[in-house]
Amino acid sequence: MNWIPAALLTTIATISFAAAAAPDLPLVDLSGETARHVVIAAGTEETYQGHPTTLLMPDQKTIFTVWCINHGGAAGPMAKSGDGGLTWTRLDETLPPGYATHQNCPSIYRLVDPAGKARIWVWSAALGKRGGPGMPSIMSEDEGATWREMPPLGFPCVMTFSSIVPLKDGRYLGLYHKGPEGADKPPLGVFQTITADGGFTWSEPEVVASVKDKNPCEPFVFRSPDGKELCCLLRENTHKGRSLMMFSSDEGVTWSTPVDTPWGLSGDRHIGVRLEDGRWVFAFRDMAPGSPSRGHFVAWVGAYEDIKRGEGGDYRIKLLHSHAERVSDCGYPGVELLPDGTIVATTYVKYAPGPEKHSVVSTRFKIAETDAMVKQ
């Protein structure tokens, strides 16, 4: 279902699947509602807080978040919330000293091995300087109480896993991207690898997305409502059009050729959650052509069928406003859905004008609130 109230739109365009782009969805703006915001790590004139990811634990109230210092810089920070993201405690001093030498956009996941043992993993892109061994990690076997450093996987990459999804047979599929020799330069390709032992060992990576004249990267994989299909949303790093998507009906053995997403899903580093009513909310850096919120932290709300059609959605939400000189320096989110329906979306962003650098900030909302705003 699409709501399109005239008061909320400046432009309405009917977009075919293959068309270039123009805004085609209502935009709800929550970015100025500071009561929704929680600053997890404030930037200073010297310190840039960047690129967080989050993990919601099985108790549905404990959240971990990890990030790096400077743009694509060193790992080291970690924080934990026991109340669904309202308050946070820093855990940096409890982590292995070597973790601070891990580089570029750490990502956190909880994997369960075939014997039922759960572990929390934090992978990063490289050990030491960018040319060091790919994908070092730290790991906890006691739900985050203690941590130890693990050997690098040895996979050259631009960034580590931006998505890990469980397969039906209990294994996990991990996806990441890299360019030639692991560099952040074109042509970029998306790789996948599988672990059968809960994260210790992984299969030889293989290319699953490489597109002529485009640079697919930062994959996010999720499962269709009927469970039969995997969908992968991809950043397209030339930013000349929309983002990309591909599908697998055989648990990642094969993937369809990447095609354009709906206009409203055009952005960088998608992360999402499925709502109780079956719709999805994806947060990302808005890079949609012609978007009034381009470069800021936004969310798309819509159905899986909208994605499959390559058009539509219900609406978009401007979550946080970027005050950076280069506006599009935000995104890289964590998105968690709490039992009461609260969505906690966390990102890095230049939170206010002034000399202070980027902060790690979360914003909170319920879909009933934004649905009502669109209907009005």
N, C-alpha and C positions, 0 to 999 in steps of 0.2 A: 504494500500500500504506500502511495506517495502523497504527501500533503504539500501543496504549493500555494501558500498564502501570498498575495501580491505585496503585502506590507513588508515581507521579509526578503523579497527578491529585487535586485536591480536589473537582472538579465535572466531571461528564460530561453533556453535553446533546446531544440529537439536534436539529439545527437544519435546518429547511426553508429553501428558497431565499429565501422572503419573510419569515422569522421575524425578530423582534428578536434579541437576541444573548445568548449565555452562553458561557463557555469550552467549547470542544469539541476541544481539542488538548492533547497533553502539552507541558510546558514544561521545557526543559533550561536550567539556570542556570550560565553561565560567567562571570558578571559579577564574582565575587569572585576569580577566578584571575588575579592581577596579573602573573604571569609571561608572560601572553599580551599584555600591554598595552605600547604604545609611546606616550609622550607627545611629540607633534610640536611643540606650542607650549603651554607651561604658562601658565595664567592667573595673574594676580597680584591684589593687593587693588585695583589701579588698572585693570588691563587684562583685558577680556573678549574671548576668542578665539572667534569664532563662524562657523558655517555653512560648513564645508568641502565641496569636491567634489574628486574625484581623477581622474587619467588614467593608465592603464597603457600604456606605449609598446610598439611592436612587438617589441622585444627581450625582452619579458615579464619584465623585472626592474626597469626604470626606471619610477618613479612620480612624477608631479607632483601637488601639491595646492595649492589656493588657498583663501583664506578672507577674512573681514572682521573688523574690530575693532568690538566692541560688537554688540548685537543688531540685525541688519539695517543695520549701520553701514558705514564706509568700507572699501573694498578697500585693497590694498597688500601684504599678506603673500603669499609663495609659498615653497614648499620642494620639494626634489627628493631622491629616494632612488634610489641605484643598486643596492641589494641587496634589492629587493622589500619595502621598507618597514621594514626593521630599523633603519636609521640615516638621518638626514635632514640636509640642508644648506639653510639659508635663502638665498633668492635676491633678497630685497627690494631690495637696493642695485643690482641689475642691471636693474631694471625702469624703464620710463619714469616720470619724476616725476609726470606727470599721472594715472597709474594710481591714486594715493592719493586722488584726488578722485572716483573712481567709487564708486557706492553700492550696497550691499545684495546680498549673496549671490552672489558671482561664480561662474561655472560654466566649466569647462575642457573643450575638445573638440579632437580631431584630425580634420580634414577633408581629403580628397584631391580635387583638382579634376579635370576631364575629361582633362587632359594628364598626370595621374599625379603632380602636385606636391602634397606633403603640407604642411599648415600647422597650427600649434596656435593656437587662438583661446581667449581668456578674455573672455566677455561679462559685463557687470554690468547692474543694473537702470536706473541713471540716472547722468547726469553732474552733479556738484555736488550741490546740494540735491535732495530728492525731486522737485521740480517741473521739473528740468532735462531735457534731451533724453534719450529712452529708448534703452537698450541701447548704451552705449559699449563699446569693446573694446580689448584689446591683442592683438598677433599676432606669432608667430614663424615664419620661413620656414626656420630651420635647426635644427629639432627642439629648440627651447628654449634654444639658446645665446645668442641675442640677441632683443630684443623691440622693437616700436614701437607707438605709440598709433594707433588707427584712429578714423575718424569714427563718431559714434553712428548706429545704424540709424534712429532716430527713431520707434521703436515704444514708446508708453507702456505701462508694465507695473508689476505689483507686484514681480515678480522676473523675471529674464531666463530664457532657455531652461532649463527643468529637464529637458528631454530633447531629444536630436537623434538621429535614426535614419536609416541609409542606406536609400534606396529601390532597387528592382531596376534602375532605369534609370540609376543612378549619382548622382542628385540626393540631397539630404538634406532631411528633414522635421524642422522644429523646432517645439516646442510650449511655450507659456507661459501665464500667466493674468493677468487684471486685472479690476478692477471699473470702475464709471463713471469716465471720465476718467483711467483708469489707477490709481485709488485702491484701497487695501486695505480695501474696504468692500463689503457686498453690494449687488446680486447679483453674485457673481463668475462669470466665464466663462473657458473655455479656448479659446485661439486657436492656429492653426497657420499656418506660412509655409514656403516651400520655396526653397532655394538651388540653382542649377544651375552655379555657378561656384566652388564650394568655400568659400563663406562671405562673399564680398564683397557680393553683392546678394541680396535676398530678395523674394519675391512679397508682394503686399498681404495682410496677415493677415486671416484669416476665422475666425469663431466655429465651433467644432466641438463644444462641450459647454456647455449652459446648462440647468439643471434647476430647476424650480419648487420653492421652499421649501428648496433646498439650495445649497451654495456649492462647486462643484467647482474644484479648483486643483491646482497642483504635479503636472502629468502626468508619467508615466514610460511610454514606449512601448518594446515589444520584440516580436520576431517569433516566431510559432508554430513548433513543431519541424519541420513540413513546409514552412515558408517561405511559406505561402500567405496568412497572416493577420497583421495587426498587432493587438496587445492594448495598451490604455492603462489603467493604474491611476491613480486620481485620489484625492487627499486630498478629504475632504468637511468643509468648515470650520465647519459648525454643530455637528459632533461629537455629533449626537443619535442616530446609529446607526452603520452600517458605512460603509466607504469605497465608492467607485464604480469601475466599469470599463466600457469600451466597446470595440468591435471594428470593424476595417475589413478587408474582403476585396478592396479595390481600391486598395491603396497610399495610403490616406488621402483618396481622392476623396470618399468618404462614410463616415460612422461610425454605428454602432448607437446607439440611445438608451441612455444610461448606466443601469446597474442596480447593485445591491449586490454587493460582493465577498464571498467567503467571510469568515466572522467573523475568522479568523486573520490576514487581510490588512488588517484595519481599522487604519489608521495614517496618518501624515503623511510625505510626501516619500519614496516608495518608490524604491529603486535596487536592481538585481539582476544576477545572473550565472547563466548556465546551466551546470550541472555536466556532467561527462563521461557520467554515467548518464542524462542527459536531464532530470533534475529542475531546479528553479529554487530559488535562495536570494535572497530579497528582504529588505533591511534597511530599517528605518524607525523613527520614533517610534511607540510602541504607544499607540493610542487606542481599542482594542477595548472595547466595553461589558462591564463585569464582569471585565476581565482583571486577574489578580494582578500583572502587570508593567506596568499602564497608566502611561504617561508616561515609561517608560524606553526604552532603545535595544534593540530586539529584531530578530530575523530569523524569517521564515517559510520552511519547507522543504516543497516539494510538487511535484506534476506540473502541467503545463499543463491537463490534463483536469480537475483539481480546480478550477482557476480558471474554466474554461468552465462547469462545473456550478454554480458559485456556492456550493460547500460543500466542506469537507474540507481536505486537506493532510496531511502526515505529522506535523509537530510544529513548535513554535516554540522559539527560543533567546533567553534574556535575555543580551544581549551586554555591556552596561555599565549600571551603576546611576547614576541621576541623584540627586545630593545637593542639587539646587536647591530653594529654598523653593517655587517653582512647578515641581513635578517635571517637567512636560512641556516643559521648555525644553532639548531635545536633539533628536537625529535628523539630518536634512540630511546624509546620508552619501555617502561614496564606497565602492564595493564592487568589489574586484578579485580575480580568480582567477589564481593563479600556476601555472606548469607542474607543480609537485609536488603540486598539490591544495590548497595553502594559500589560504584566503580571508582577505583583508585588508579589514576593515570599519572605516572612519574616520568620526568624527563630532565634534561639539562637545558637551561635557557638563561639568556641575559635578562634577568628578572625585572630590572628597573633602570632608568637612565642614570648616568653617573659613571665614576671610574671603576666601580666594582665589576669584576669579571663574572663569568657564568656561575650559576648556582644549580644544585639538584633540588627540584621542586616537584611536589605532587599536587594534583587537584582532584576534588571529589564531587561526584554527582550521581543522581539516580536517573534512569532512563525515563521514568514517569515524569520527572521534572521537565526534561527536554522535549518529550512528546507533547506535553501540555503547552510549552512555549511555541512549538511549531503550529499546533492547532489554533492557537490564538491569532 
